[in-house]
Amino acid sequence: MLDAGPDGRSLLTPPERRRAEAFDDASAREDFVAAHHLARLAVAGLADCDPTEVELVQTCPTCGGPHGRPRVVGREGVRVSWSHAGGAVAAVAATGPCGIDVEPRGAPLDPVLLPQVLTPRERARVGAAAVPEDEFLRLWMRKEALVKATGRTLDAVLGWDVSRVRGGRLRPRGSGSAASGPGGERWEAAEQQTATHACLLLTRPGTVVDWA
């Protein structure tokens, strides 16, 4: 967990501060602040600038609210993504589409949920895994990261088969061939695990990244 401290809070824009203050839970508020601070550090590392020069903006395309896919003001060639969950934060800045997700480990599998969010190939992979819970989490994080990388909704992404991301192509549910759009693009995944959390980064091949 990154301790953003007072300096991290001072970097937030007024909309970010209002969102942070809206959290009733102090730990969730600290996670939010730390993730936004870490995102600035990642952008600064990639763009070779000071974190104080990094301005992040989120605007929902549906309601216009200060949430949704983020962008870096004044740096059109830089993409950014972040995630926070239960005391863990992660962020990435990249020269191309990117998405990152962090999730707590250890949750039991829900057999009712599996067919709703996984393709048959993905469910088979979970069933054959030495630790099915970790394999499910890996696939779920790929889908969450794909949402952030492409700007598509989670409902739209759930039907994509992400079981063979590294070196392969995403495939739509039930399809035996690559599809157009996001399903026809190559993606690569990198991941890290601790005893309590898992983190997964999704990027296009050849993308330059700075992530933590």
Secondary structure, DSSP 8 states (H G I E B T S, - for coil): ----HHHHHHTS-HHHHHHHHT-SSHHHHHHHHHHHHHHHHHHHHHHTS-GGG--EEE--TTT--S-SSEEETT-TT-EEEEEEETTEEEEEEESS-EEEEEEES-----TTTHHHHS-HHHHHHHHHSSSHHHHHHHHHHHHHHHHHHH---HHHHTTEE-TT-BTSB-EETT-SS--SGGGGSBBEEEEEE-SSEEEEEEE-TT--EEE-
